[in-house]
Amino acid sequence: MGILSKILDFISNLTSENTKDTANQHSSGPMIADDGNMYTKLRNVTKRCVLVSGLNRQKALENISESTPVHFEFSNDNSQKLLVVTDTGVDLGEFTEERKNYLLEHYENILTIKPKIKNITGGHNGNYYGCNIIIDSLPDKEYLIINNVLKETDERFLVNVKYNNVDNKLIKLLPYNLEFTSSSGGYMNCNSYKIEVKNSNDEITSLQLTAKDEKKAIAKAKEINNNENIEIISTKLLKFESATKEQITEAETLGYAIPENACYEDAECIISRAKAKEYENNISLAKTADKIGCTFSTFASEKQLINLIANFEDDKIVAAFYFYVFKKYKAGTKLMNMYTFKYKNQCFDFAEKVYNDEKTMKSIRKSLPAAPDISTGTVAYRAANNFNK
C-alpha cells in the first residue's frame, strides 16, 4: 500500500470515529428521524474501492452526483460490510455496523431497500469528498411513536407506522404484507363465509366462518360438527362489515387513523391496541400466526398475535409455540417466525410429549399471554426445562 493510501485510510478512520451523523446527531439516538426517513453519512470514503481494483473512493465521489442511482451490497469478506454501490458497480462507502445491524434486525431483506444520495459534500478548499445518504422508502416502515403519543422515545417501542396527517399527528398503521388480499374486504388475513350443512337427522344449520378459502371453510364446518357425515348444502362468500363512524371517531381521539377500506374487525383491532398501548409490531410473528391458521386483522400488534396463538384450538401447535417462546426467552432474543427457527423440530417434539397432559397444557395456555416473558415457577416451564436438558 502506498504512502497516500495509508494517509487516506488513517484520515478515514479518524473522521469516522469523530464525525457525528448530521441527521440523528449521535449514534445512540433513534435510527429513524422524525420524518420517518433514515439519514447517514457514509464512512471510509477515503479508502480504496473493494469492488473495483485500483480505484479510490475519493475519485469515484468526484465523478457522481445526487442523481446517481445506488443500491446496497455486502462486501465479499468475512466482515460483510454494508456497501453503498453505484448501479455501475462502484462502491462509494460503507454504513456503520450499528446501522447495518439495525436494518438487519428490523427488515427481512435489506438488499431490497433503496438508498439514495442526498448530497455530496467537500471536494474544495482541500476538503475530502463526503457522501450523505437518505433512505425514504423503508419497507413496512418502523418508526418511533413520538410527539406526545409515546413519552419514551425508546427504540424498544418501534412500530409499523407513518403519520397520516402532519398537522393532527394521527398515526396510520401499515398492515402486514402476508401476500394475501381478502375477497371479503378490509385488511384481514382471511375471507368470511356462510356455510349451510345438513346432518344425518336432516337438520340444516347455518355457520358463519372465517378462513383463507372455501375449502378450508368447509373443513372448519366439518370440525365443528365433529367430522360427522354432513352434507354441504351451500357456501357463500360474505363481505366484512365496514368500519363505523363511531369507530373512526374513537380511534382519532386515541391518536390513530382508521385506514380507508378498513373493516369493522380492523378498526376494533386498532382501537384495542391503542387503548392497551401496544406499540410493537412483528411481521415474523404474524407469519407464524398466519401459517398456524389463526385469522386476524393484519394491523394486529405483537401482543395481540401472541394471544391469538395462545388461544388457538390445536394443543400441539400451542405447546410447540410455548417451547419456541421458552427457547427464545433462554437465549434472550426476539420472537420471530417459529417455522424458520433452527430448533423447530425440537419445539414439535416437545409438543408431542405434553399435548395430552391436561395440567401442563393448562399451564402453557395460562403462561403464554405474558410472552415474550416467561414465568419460571410454572408447570409449563418445568416441563420445557426438563425436556431441554
C-alpha positions in Angstrom: 0.0 0.0 0.0 1.4 3.5 -1.0 2.0 6.4 1.4 -1.0 8.3 0.1 -3.4 5.3 0.6 -2.1 4.9 4.2 -2.7 8.6 4.9 -6.2 8.4 3.4 -7.0 5.3 5.5 -5.8 7.0 8.7 -7.9 10.1 8.0 -10.9 8.0 7.1 -10.7 6.0 10.4 -10.2 9.2 12.4 -13.1 11.0 10.8 -15.5 8.0 11.0 -14.8 7.8 14.8 -15.3 11.5 15.4 -17.9 12.7 12.9 -21.4 12.8 14.1 -24.4 11.8 11.9 -25.9 15.1 10.6 -29.5 13.8 10.8 -29.6 12.0 14.1 -26.8 13.9 15.8 -25.4 10.9 17.6 -25.3 7.1 17.1 -27.2 6.4 20.3 -30.2 8.4 19.1 -33.1 6.9 17.1 -32.1 5.4 13.8 -35.2 6.8 12.2 -35.7 10.6 12.1 -38.9 12.3 13.0 -40.0 12.4 9.3 -39.7 8.6 9.1 -36.5 8.6 7.0 -33.0 7.3 7.8 -30.1 9.7 7.2 -26.5 8.8 7.5 -23.0 9.8 6.3 -21.0 7.1 4.5 -17.8 6.0 6.3 -14.4 5.0 4.9 -14.9 7.3 1.8 -11.2 7.9 1.5 -10.3 4.2 1.2 -9.9 2.2 -1.9 -12.9 0.6 -3.5 -13.3 -3.0 -2.6 -15.3 -3.9 -5.8 -13.2 -2.0 -8.3 -9.5 -2.7 -8.2 -7.1 0.3 -8.1 -9.9 3.0 -7.7 -10.0 5.2 -4.6 -13.5 6.1 -3.4 -12.5 9.8 -3.4 -12.0 9.6 -7.2 -15.4 7.8 -7.5 -17.2 10.5 -5.5 -15.6 13.2 -7.7 -17.5 11.8 -10.7 -21.0 11.3 -9.3 -24.0 13.5 -8.3 -27.1 13.3 -6.2 -29.0 11.8 -9.2 -26.6 8.8 -9.4 -28.6 5.6 -8.7 -27.2 3.4 -6.0 -28.0 0.2 -4.1 -26.8 -1.9 -1.2 -24.4 -4.8 -1.5 -22.4 -6.8 1.1 -18.7 -7.0 0.9 -17.3 -10.4 0.0 -15.0 -10.7 3.0 -15.9 -12.1 6.5 -16.8 -8.7 7.8 -19.9 -8.5 5.4 -19.7 -4.7 5.4 -22.9 -3.0 4.0 -21.7 -1.1 1.0 -23.5 1.7 -1.0 -22.7 0.9 -4.6 -23.5 2.7 -7.9 -25.5 0.8 -10.4 -22.3 0.6 -12.5 -20.7 -1.4 -9.7 -18.5 1.2 -7.8 -18.6 1.1 -4.0 -18.7 4.7 -2.6 -18.5 3.9 1.1 -20.0 1.9 4.0 -22.8 2.0 6.5 -21.6 1.8 10.2 -22.0 -1.6 11.8 -24.6 -0.1 14.1 -26.8 1.0 11.2 -26.2 -2.2 9.3 -27.2 -4.3 12.3 -30.3 -2.1 12.9 -31.5 -2.8 9.4 -30.8 -6.5 9.6 -32.8 -6.7 12.9 -35.8 -4.8 11.6 -36.1 -5.8 7.9 -36.2 -9.2 6.3 -34.1 -8.4 3.2 -32.2 -5.2 3.4 -30.7 -5.6 -0.1 -34.2 -4.7 -1.4 -34.1 -1.3 0.4 -33.2 1.5 -1.9 -30.7 4.1 -0.5 -30.4 7.5 -2.3 -27.6 10.0 -2.4 -28.8 13.1 -0.5 -25.8 15.2 -1.3 -22.0 15.1 -2.0 -20.0 17.3 0.4 -16.5 18.7 0.3 -14.2 18.4 -2.7 -12.9 22.0 -2.5 -10.5 24.1 -0.3 -8.6 21.0 0.4 -11.5 19.1 1.9 -12.1 15.4 1.1 -15.4 14.4 -0.5 -18.1 13.0 1.7 -21.4 11.4 0.9 -24.7 11.7 2.8 -27.4 9.0 2.2 -31.1 9.1 2.8 -33.5 6.1 2.9 -37.0 7.4 2.4 -38.7 4.2 1.2 -38.2 1.6 4.0 -40.4 -1.4 3.5 -43.0 -1.7 6.3 -41.6 1.4 7.9 -40.9 1.1 11.6 -40.9 4.5 13.3 -40.9 5.6 16.8 -44.2 6.9 18.0 -43.3 10.5 19.1 -44.8 13.9 19.6 -46.6 13.0 22.9 -48.2 9.9 21.5 -45.5 7.9 23.3 -43.5 9.7 26.1 -40.4 7.5 25.9 -38.6 7.6 22.6 -37.0 4.3 23.3 -36.2 2.0 20.3 -37.9 -0.9 22.1 -41.1 0.8 21.1 -40.6 0.7 17.4 -43.9 0.4 15.5 -45.0 0.0 11.9 -46.5 3.4 11.4 -46.4 6.6 9.4 -48.1 9.9 10.0 -51.3 10.2 8.1 -51.7 13.9 8.8 -48.8 16.2 9.7 -51.0 18.7 11.5 -53.1 16.3 13.5 -50.3 13.7 14.0 -52.8 10.9 13.5 -50.9 7.6 13.3 -51.7 5.4 10.4 -50.7 1.8 11.0 -49.4 -0.1 8.0 -50.8 -3.6 7.5 -48.5 -6.7 7.4 -47.8 -7.9 3.9 -48.8 -11.6 4.1 -49.2 -11.9 0.4 -53.0 -12.3 0.7 -55.8 -10.0 -0.2 -59.2 -10.7 1.4 -62.0 -11.2 -1.0 -64.3 -10.2 1.8 -62.7 -6.7 2.1 -60.8 -5.0 4.8 -57.2 -5.9 5.8 -58.0 -9.3 7.2 -55.8 -12.4 6.5 -58.9 -14.4 5.7 -62.3 -14.4 4.0 -65.7 -14.7 5.5 -68.1 -17.5 4.5 -71.6 -18.6 5.2 -72.0 -22.4 5.0 -75.2 -24.4 5.3 -74.8 -28.0 6.4 -77.3 -30.9 6.7 -76.6 -33.6 9.4 -77.6 -37.2 9.5 -81.0 -36.2 11.0 -81.7 -34.0 8.0 -81.3 -30.9 10.2 -79.9 -27.9 8.4 -77.7 -25.4 10.2 -76.0 -22.2 9.0 -72.5 -21.4 10.1 -70.5 -18.1 9.5 -66.8 -18.8 9.4 -63.5 -17.1 8.6 -60.9 -19.0 6.6 -58.4 -18.5 3.8 -60.5 -20.1 1.2 -63.7 -22.1 0.7 -62.0 -25.5 1.1 -60.7 -24.6 4.5 -64.0 -23.1 5.5 -65.7 -26.4 4.7 -63.1 -28.3 6.7 -63.8 -26.0 9.7 -67.5 -26.7 9.3 -66.8 -30.4 9.5 -64.6 -30.0 12.5 -67.4 -28.0 14.3 -69.7 -31.0 13.5 -67.1 -33.4 15.0 -66.3 -34.6 11.4 -69.6 -36.4 11.2 -71.2 -37.4 7.9 -72.6 -34.0 7.0 -73.8 -32.7 3.6 -72.7 -29.2 2.5 -75.9 -27.6 1.2 -74.3 -24.3 0.1 -71.4 -21.9 0.6 -71.4 -18.2 0.2 -68.6 -15.6 0.3 -69.6 -12.7 2.6 -68.3 -9.2 2.9 -66.8 -7.9 6.2 -68.8 -5.0 7.7 -67.1 -1.6 7.1 -65.6 0.3 10.0 -68.2 2.5 11.6 -68.2 6.3 12.0 -68.2 5.7 15.8 -65.0 3.6 15.5 -63.3 6.2 13.3 -64.1 8.9 15.9 -62.9 6.8 18.8 -59.7 5.9 17.1 -59.0 9.6 16.3 -59.4 10.5 19.9 -56.7 7.9 20.7 -54.4 9.4 18.1 -54.9 6.8 15.3 -56.4 7.0 11.9 -58.6 4.2 10.6 -57.3 3.5 7.0 -59.6 3.7 4.1 -61.5 0.5 3.3 -60.8 -0.9 6.8 -63.4 -3.3 8.0 -65.1 -3.4 11.4 -62.6 -6.0 12.7 -59.6 -3.9 11.5 -60.9 -0.9 13.4 -61.6 -2.9 16.6 -58.0 -4.2 16.4 -56.5 -0.7 16.0 -58.7 0.7 18.8 -57.8 -2.2 21.1 -54.1 -1.9 20.7 -54.3 1.9 21.0 -56.1 1.6 24.3 -53.7 -1.1 25.6 -50.7 1.0 24.3 -49.4 -2.0 22.4 -46.8 -0.3 20.2 -44.8 -3.3 18.9 -45.5 -5.0 15.5 -43.9 -8.2 14.5 -44.2 -9.3 10.8 -42.3 -12.6 11.5 -44.7 -13.5 14.3 -47.6 -12.5 12.0 -46.3 -15.1 9.5 -46.2 -17.7 12.3 -49.9 -17.0 13.3 -50.9 -17.0 9.6 -49.3 -20.4 8.9 -50.8 -21.8 12.1 -54.2 -20.9 10.8 -55.2 -18.0 13.0 -57.5 -15.5 11.4 -56.8 -11.8 12.3 -56.5 -8.2 11.1 -53.1 -7.5 9.6 -53.0 -4.5 11.9 -52.5 -6.8 14.9 -49.9 -5.9 17.5 -47.3 -8.4 18.6 -49.2 -8.9 21.9 -52.5 -9.5 20.0 -50.7 -12.1 17.8 -49.3 -13.9 20.9 -52.8 -14.0 22.5 -54.3 -15.4 19.2 -51.8 -18.2 19.2 -52.2 -18.9 22.9 -55.9 -19.4 22.3 -55.6 -21.5 19.2 -57.6 -24.7 19.3 -54.8 -27.1 18.4 -53.0 -28.1 21.6 -49.9 -29.4 19.7 -49.5 -26.1 18.0 -49.8 -24.1 21.2 -47.4 -26.4 23.0 -44.9 -26.1 20.2 -45.2 -22.3 20.3 -44.7 -22.3 24.1 -41.4 -24.2 23.7 -40.3 -21.8 21.0 -41.0 -18.9 23.3 -39.1 -20.8 26.1 -36.1 -21.2 23.8 -36.1 -17.6 22.7 -36.5 -16.5 26.4 -33.5 -18.5 27.4 -31.4 -17.1 24.5 -32.6 -13.5 25.2 -33.6 -13.0 21.6 -36.7 -11.6 19.8 -39.7 -13.7 18.8 -39.6 -14.2 15.1 -41.0 -16.9 12.8 -41.3 -20.3 14.6 -41.4 -22.1 11.3 -37.9 -20.9 10.3 -36.5 -21.4 13.7 -33.5 -23.8 13.6 -34.9 -25.8 16.6 -38.4 -26.0 15.1 -38.3 -29.8 15.2 -37.5 -29.8 18.9 -40.5 -27.5 19.5 -42.8 -30.0 17.9 -41.1 -32.9 19.7 -41.9 -31.2 23.0 -45.5 -30.7 21.9 -45.9 -34.4 21.0 -44.7 -35.2 24.6 -47.0 -32.8 26.5 -50.1 -32.1 24.4 -52.2 -34.8 26.1 -51.1 -33.7 29.6 -54.0 -31.6 30.9 -52.1 -30.0 33.7 -49.2 -29.0 31.5 -51.4 -27.6 28.7 -53.4 -25.6 31.2 -50.2 -24.1 32.5 -49.0 -23.4 29.0 -52.1 -21.6 27.9 -52.1 -19.6 31.1 -48.4 -18.6 30.7 -48.3 -17.7 27.0 -50.0 -14.3 27.2 -47.0 -13.0 29.1 -44.7 -13.8 26.2 -42.0 -12.9 25.3 -41.5 -13.1 29.1 -42.0 -16.5 30.8 -42.7 -17.3 34.5 -40.1 -19.8 35.7 -42.2 -21.1 38.5 -44.8 -22.9 36.5 -45.6 -26.5 35.5 -45.1 -25.5 31.9 -41.7 -24.0 32.5 -40.5 -27.1 34.4 -41.7 -29.3 31.6 -39.9 -27.3 29.0 -36.8 -27.0 31.1 -36.6 -30.8 31.7 -37.2 -31.5 28.1 -34.5 -29.1 27.1 -31.8 -30.8 29.2 
